[in-house]
Amino acid sequence: MNFKKIKSNSKILKFVTNTFVLILVPFIIWMLFIDDNSYLTHRKYNIEIDNLQKTIQFYKIEIAKDKSIIKRFKDSLELERFAREKYLMKKENEDIYIIEFDTLKNE
């Protein structure tokens, strides 16, 4: 049998051997998987961008909290209270007793 006869009889073979299909399929494979600007690369970068945006939001919230704490520390009494509670600072003639509570129930 001749190839032209088979080709004329089969619609699938006619489609596959079309010049446009022969050029388009490798091009699509190249653009989706192999190229530096492939779909997979873009997908990875989009996931990374989303994670970075979440991190930015987290740090913006933390900065807002820290700014409010700094505003409170403009008052020297509030600053002294914070230093005593957080860093266990004391005046010269004071004694500090640290009481730790056991949060687990002993049964």
N, C-alpha and C positions, 0 to 999 in steps of 0.2 A: 504494500500500500504506500501511497505517496503521502508525504507530510501535509501537503496542501489539501488533499482530500479529507484527511483526518481533521485538520484545522477547520475546514469549512463545515464539517458535520457537528463538531463539538463547540457549543457556545462558551463553555468554561475555558477550554484551551484557547479559543479565540480571544477571550478577555485577558487571560494570563499572558499571552504573547503580544499583547498590545504594547506599543512603544511607550506610551504614557504610563502604563502600569509598571512596566519594567524600570522606568526611571523613578516613578513616584514611591514605590515600596522601599527601595534602599534609602531614598532620601528621608522618608518618615522614620525608618529604623535608626538612621544616623542622627536625626534631630531629637528623637526621644531618648536614646540610650547612650550614644557614643560621644556626641559633641560636648564641648566644655559648657555650653549653655543649654544642656539637655533638660528635659522635663524633670528628671530625677534630681538634678542639681538644684533647680529652682524650688522643687518641693522641700528639699533639705534646708535651703536658705529661708524659705517661708516659715518653717517650723522654728528655726533659730531666731528669726525676727519676732515671732509670737512669744517665745520664751524671754527674749530680751525686753519686750514691751511689758510683760508681766513683772519682770524684775524692776523695771523703771517705775511702774505703779507702786510696787512694794516700797521702794526707797523714797518715793515722793511722800507716801503716808508716814514713813519713819521720820523724814525730815520735818514734816508738819508737827509730829509729836515732840520732836526734840526742840523745835522753835518755841512751842508752848511751854516746855519745861524751862528753857532759857529765859523766857519772859517772866516766869514765876521767880527765877533766881535773881532778878533785879532787886528784890527785897532781901536784905542781908540775913534776916531771921529765917527766911525760907531756905536760903543757901546753907546756913548753919545746920538746920534741921536735916536737910538732905545729906550733908557730909557726916553727921552723927549717925544717921540710920544706915546709909549705904556703905560707908567706909570705916565705920566704928571709930570715928575721931572723938576725942574728948578734951576737956580742959585740963589744966595741970593738976588740980587738986580733986579730980574726980576718979571714981572707980566705975568700970563698966562691967556689968554682969550679962552674959549672953545666955539666954534660955532657949534651948532647942526642944521643940515638941516632936514626939514620935507620932507620925501620922498613921502608922499601921496599928491596927487593933490587935492586941495579944489575946488570942482566944485559947 
